[in-house]
C-alpha cells in the first residue's frame, strides 16, 4: 500500500530540546504532536513506498519491530496525517463538500473571486462575542512572506522604525511648538477627510501586523495567517495568527514578537510629527493630527492588559507564564461563584483570588471601552440628527 502525507497538515513548530514536531490542520484547525523519529519513519515510508524497507530502516536506526510500525501507521491514519494514495482523491472530495456545506453563497462567491487573483481565503466563522474569527488568508509562498523573510527587510525595517521614533521624540523635546499645535488642534472638515482616515488607518494597521510578522519569521516562525475577526462583538480586526508562538522556549523572542507592533505604532506616531513640521495647508495639518489621535488611541487601547487579544494582554500572559489567562481567570471566577452560593465546596488558592481580580478588571475595562465608543460615535450622531 502506498501512502501520502496529508497536504492539509502544516508544520508550525519544531521543538529542538525534546525533538517534538507540531502540525496544524489548515481547515479543521486541529493540532497534533509527534516526535522527530516518528516523522522520519513516516517520511521514509511515503518516499520509499515499501513497508519492508521502512521496517528495515526502523530496525537499523531505532531498534523497533513490525508492531511499532503498524501502531504508528494506524495512529497516523486515525488522525488523517497519513492517507492512502488511492483515498486521497476521495478525501479531497469530502473536503470540498464540507467546505461548500459550511459556507454560504456569498462566502463561496468571495472565495472564488479571490481565487482568480491567487488569494486563498478560508472562512472560519467560530468564536464568541469577545473574539469571533471570520476568515484567514494563509501567508505561505506569498509576497508578504518573501519580504518578511528577507534579511535586509528585517534589519532595515527595525533600524528605520527606531530612527523615526528618535527623530520624532527629538522634535517634541527640542521644539515646544509641537505641543502648542496639539493643544490648538481643531478638526477641519473636507471631502478628503474620510478617505484619508480610512487609508491611513488601513495602512498603519497593515504595518502594525507586518511588524509582528517580520519578527516572528526572524526568530524562526514557520506558518502564519492573516486573520480577520470581530473583537468585542462588532469591532473589525485584522491580525497575524502566529500559530507557533506559544510553543517557543525562548521567552525573549516571544516578547519581541508581541512588542513589535507597539514599537511600530509609536514610530508612526512620532513620524507624523516630522510631517507636521512641513509647511502644510491648515486642513491637511488637521487631517494628519486627527490620524495621529487615532493611532495614539490605538496604542493606549492595545497596551491595556485587561482586554483579551491586545498586545498588553499577551505581555501580561507572558509575565504570568499563563498562555490562557482569560480562560483561567474565568474558571477561577466560576469556582468562586460556586463556593459563594454553596453549590459546591472548592478550595480557593491565592492564585484564584488574583485571577478573580483580573476578570473583574477585565469586565470593567471592556465596559468602559463600550461606553467610550457610545460617547464618541453614537451620542454625537444622535445629537447631529436631533433638530
C-alpha positions in Angstrom: 0.0 0.0 0.0 1.2 3.5 -0.9 0.7 6.4 1.5 1.0 10.2 1.2 1.3 12.9 3.9 -2.0 14.8 4.2 -1.3 18.2 2.4 -3.6 20.0 4.8 -1.2 19.5 7.8 1.4 22.2 8.1 4.5 22.0 10.3 4.2 25.1 12.6 7.0 24.4 15.1 9.9 22.1 15.8 10.9 21.9 19.5 14.6 21.2 19.5 15.0 20.4 23.2 12.6 17.5 23.1 12.7 16.8 19.3 8.9 17.2 19.1 7.1 18.4 16.0 3.8 20.3 16.0 1.5 20.2 13.0 -1.8 22.1 12.4 -4.6 21.1 10.1 -5.3 24.1 7.9 -9.1 23.9 7.7 -10.1 21.7 10.7 -7.9 23.9 13.0 -6.6 20.7 14.7 -3.2 20.5 16.3 -1.2 17.3 16.6 2.2 16.5 18.1 4.6 13.7 17.0 8.3 13.0 17.7 11.1 13.7 15.2 11.8 10.0 14.9 8.1 9.2 14.1 8.1 11.8 11.4 11.3 10.4 9.9 9.7 6.9 9.8 6.6 8.2 8.1 8.6 10.3 5.6 10.7 7.2 4.8 7.5 5.1 4.3 6.0 7.8 2.0 9.2 8.3 -0.1 10.1 4.6 -0.5 6.6 3.2 -0.9 7.6 0.0 0.8 6.8 -1.1 4.3 9.5 -3.7 4.3 12.2 -1.1 3.5 10.8 1.2 6.2 10.8 -1.7 8.7 14.4 -2.5 7.9 15.3 1.2 8.3 13.5 1.3 11.7 15.2 -1.9 13.0 18.6 -0.4 12.0 18.1 3.1 13.3 15.6 2.8 16.2 15.7 -0.9 17.2 11.9 -1.2 16.5 9.7 -4.1 15.3 6.7 -4.6 13.0 4.2 -4.0 15.7 5.5 -0.5 16.4 5.4 0.4 12.7 1.8 -0.9 12.5 0.8 1.1 15.5 2.4 4.3 14.1 0.7 3.8 10.7 -2.7 3.1 12.4 -2.4 6.2 14.6 -1.3 8.4 11.7 -4.3 7.2 9.7 -6.7 7.9 12.6 -5.6 11.5 12.8 -5.5 11.7 9.0 -1.8 12.7 8.9 -1.2 9.7 6.7 -3.6 8.9 3.8 -3.7 6.0 1.3 -2.7 7.3 -2.1 -5.9 5.8 -3.6 -8.0 7.5 -1.0 -6.5 11.0 -1.5 -9.0 11.9 -4.2 -12.0 10.9 -2.1 -10.6 12.9 0.8 -10.3 16.0 -1.4 -13.9 15.5 -2.5 -15.1 15.2 1.1 -13.1 18.4 1.9 -14.8 20.3 -0.9 -18.3 19.0 0.1 -17.6 20.0 3.8 -16.4 23.5 2.8 -19.4 24.1 0.5 -21.9 23.0 3.2 -20.2 25.2 5.8 -20.1 28.3 3.5 -23.0 30.4 2.5 -23.5 31.5 -1.1 -21.9 34.9 -0.7 -18.8 33.4 1.1 -18.4 30.9 -1.8 -18.6 33.8 -4.2 -16.0 35.8 -2.4 -13.7 32.8 -2.1 -14.0 32.0 -5.9 -13.5 35.7 -6.8 -10.3 36.0 -4.7 -9.0 32.6 -6.1 -8.8 34.3 -9.6 -6.1 36.6 -8.1 -4.4 33.8 -6.2 -5.7 34.8 -2.7 -6.8 31.5 -1.0 -9.1 32.9 1.7 -10.6 30.4 4.2 -13.8 31.3 6.1 -13.9 30.1 9.7 -17.0 31.5 11.5 -16.1 30.4 15.0 -15.7 32.1 18.4 -17.7 34.2 20.8 -18.7 37.8 21.4 -15.3 38.5 22.9 -13.3 37.3 19.8 -15.1 36.0 16.7 -12.9 34.6 13.9 -14.3 35.4 10.4 -11.7 34.2 7.9 -8.0 33.9 7.3 -5.5 34.0 4.4 -2.5 31.7 4.5 0.7 33.6 4.0 2.9 30.7 2.8 4.6 31.5 -0.5 3.1 35.0 -0.7 4.9 38.3 -1.4 4.4 39.1 2.3 6.4 36.0 3.4 9.1 36.7 0.8 9.5 40.3 2.0 9.3 39.4 5.7 11.9 36.6 5.4 14.4 38.9 3.6 17.4 39.7 5.7 17.6 43.3 4.6 13.9 43.9 5.1 14.1 42.5 8.7 17.0 44.7 9.7 16.3 47.9 7.8 12.7 48.0 9.0 13.9 47.8 12.6 16.5 50.5 12.1 14.1 52.7 10.2 11.4 52.4 12.9 13.9 53.3 15.7 15.3 56.2 13.6 11.9 57.7 13.0 11.0 57.3 16.7 14.2 59.0 17.9 13.7 61.9 15.4 10.1 62.4 16.3 10.8 62.3 20.1 13.7 64.8 19.5 11.4 67.2 17.7 8.9 67.1 20.6 11.7 67.7 23.2 13.6 70.5 21.3 10.7 72.2 19.6 7.9 73.0 22.1 5.7 74.4 19.3 4.6 70.8 18.6 2.9 70.7 22.0 1.3 74.0 21.1 0.0 72.5 17.9 -1.6 69.6 19.7 -3.3 72.0 22.2 -4.6 74.2 19.4 -5.9 71.2 17.4 -9.2 71.7 15.6 -10.7 69.2 13.2 -11.4 70.9 9.9 -13.7 69.0 7.5 -13.0 68.4 3.8 -14.1 65.9 1.2 -10.8 64.1 1.7 -11.1 63.6 5.4 -12.9 60.2 5.5 -10.9 58.6 2.6 -7.7 60.0 4.2 -8.5 58.5 7.6 -9.6 55.1 6.1 -6.5 54.7 4.0 -4.3 55.9 6.9 -5.8 53.5 9.4 -5.7 50.6 7.0 -2.1 51.3 6.0 -1.0 51.8 9.7 -2.8 48.6 10.8 -1.1 46.6 8.0 2.3 48.0 9.1 1.5 47.1 12.7 0.7 43.5 11.8 3.6 43.3 9.3 6.0 44.3 12.2 4.7 41.3 14.2 5.2 39.0 11.2 8.7 40.2 10.4 10.0 39.5 13.9 8.0 36.2 14.0 9.8 34.9 10.9 13.2 36.4 12.0 13.1 34.2 15.1 12.2 31.0 13.3 8.4 31.1 12.9 7.1 28.9 10.1 3.4 29.2 9.4 1.3 32.3 9.8 -2.1 33.5 8.6 -3.6 36.9 8.0 -6.7 36.8 10.1 -10.0 38.7 10.1 -12.1 38.9 13.2 -14.6 40.8 15.3 -13.3 42.0 18.7 -15.8 42.6 21.5 -18.7 41.6 19.2 -18.6 44.2 16.5 -15.2 45.8 16.0 -13.5 44.7 12.8 -9.9 43.5 13.5 -7.1 42.4 11.2 -4.3 40.4 12.8 -1.4 38.0 12.2 -2.0 34.5 13.5 1.4 33.4 14.8 0.5 29.8 15.1 3.5 28.5 17.0 4.4 31.5 19.2 3.2 29.9 22.5 5.4 26.8 21.9 8.6 28.8 21.7 11.0 28.1 24.5 12.8 31.5 24.3 10.6 34.0 26.2 12.6 37.0 25.0 11.8 36.1 21.4 8.1 35.7 22.2 8.1 39.1 23.8 9.9 40.7 20.9 7.2 39.5 18.5 4.5 40.9 20.8 6.0 44.4 21.3 7.0 44.8 17.6 3.6 46.2 16.7 3.6 48.6 19.7 7.0 49.9 18.7 5.9 50.3 15.1 2.8 52.3 16.2 4.9 54.6 18.4 7.3 55.1 15.4 4.2 56.1 13.3 3.0 58.5 16.0 6.4 60.1 16.2 6.8 60.0 12.4 3.7 62.1 11.9 5.5 64.8 14.0 8.1 65.0 11.1 5.2 65.5 8.6 3.6 68.2 10.9 6.9 70.1 10.7 6.4 70.7 7.0 4.6 73.8 5.7 1.2 72.1 5.2 -2.1 73.6 4.4 -4.2 74.1 7.6 -6.8 71.5 6.5 -4.2 68.8 5.7 -2.4 69.6 9.0 -5.8 69.0 10.8 -6.2 65.7 9.0 -2.7 64.4 9.9 -3.3 65.5 13.6 -6.6 63.6 13.6 -4.9 60.5 12.2 -2.3 60.9 14.9 -5.1 60.9 17.5 -6.5 57.7 16.2 -3.0 56.0 16.3 -2.5 57.3 19.9 -5.8 55.9 20.9 -4.9 52.5 19.3 -1.6 52.4 21.2 -3.4 53.1 24.5 -6.1 50.6 23.8 -3.6 47.9 22.6 -1.5 48.3 25.7 -4.3 47.5 28.1 -3.6 44.1 29.6 -7.2 43.6 30.8 -8.7 43.3 27.3 -8.1 39.9 25.8 -6.5 39.9 22.3 -4.5 43.1 22.8 -0.7 43.1 22.9 -0.8 44.2 26.5 -2.8 41.1 27.3 -0.3 38.9 25.7 2.6 40.6 27.5 0.8 40.1 30.9 0.3 36.4 29.9 4.0 36.1 29.3 4.8 37.7 32.6 2.5 35.4 34.5 3.5 32.4 32.4 -0.2 31.7 31.6 -1.0 31.5 27.9 -4.7 31.1 28.5 -5.0 33.9 31.0 -8.6 34.9 30.4 -9.8 31.3 30.3 -8.1 30.5 33.6 -9.5 33.7 35.2 -13.0 32.7 34.0 -12.6 29.3 35.6 -11.4 30.9 38.9 -14.5 33.2 38.8 -16.8 30.2 38.3 -15.1 28.4 41.3 -15.6 31.4 43.4 -19.3 31.8 42.5 -19.9 28.1 43.2 -18.3 28.4 46.6 -20.1 31.7 47.4 -23.5 30.3 46.5 -22.7 27.0 48.2 -23.3 24.9 45.0 -20.1 23.0 45.7 -17.2 23.3 48.0 -13.9 24.5 46.3 -10.7 25.1 48.0 -9.6 28.5 46.6 -5.9 29.3 46.3 -4.3 32.8 46.5 -3.8 32.5 42.7 -7.6 32.1 42.2 -8.2 35.4 44.0 -5.7 37.1 41.7 -7.5 35.6 38.7 -10.9 36.8 40.0 -9.5 40.3 40.5 -8.2 40.2 36.9 -11.5 39.1 35.4 -13.4 41.8 37.3 -10.9 44.4 36.0 -11.3 42.9 32.5 -15.1 43.3 32.6 -14.7 46.9 33.8 -12.3 47.8 31.0 -14.4 46.2 28.3 -17.5 48.0 29.6 -15.5 51.3 29.7 -14.5 50.7 26.1 -18.1 50.2 25.0 -19.0 53.4 26.9 -16.3 55.4 25.1 -17.5 54.1 21.7 -21.0 55.2 22.7 -19.8 58.7 23.7 -17.6 59.2 20.7 -19.8 57.6 18.0 -23.4 57.0 18.9 -24.1 60.2 21.0 -22.6 62.7 18.6 -24.6 61.0 15.8 -27.9 61.4 17.6 -27.0 65.0 18.6 -26.4 65.8 14.9 -29.8 64.5 13.7 -31.9 66.0 16.6 -33.5 69.2 15.3 
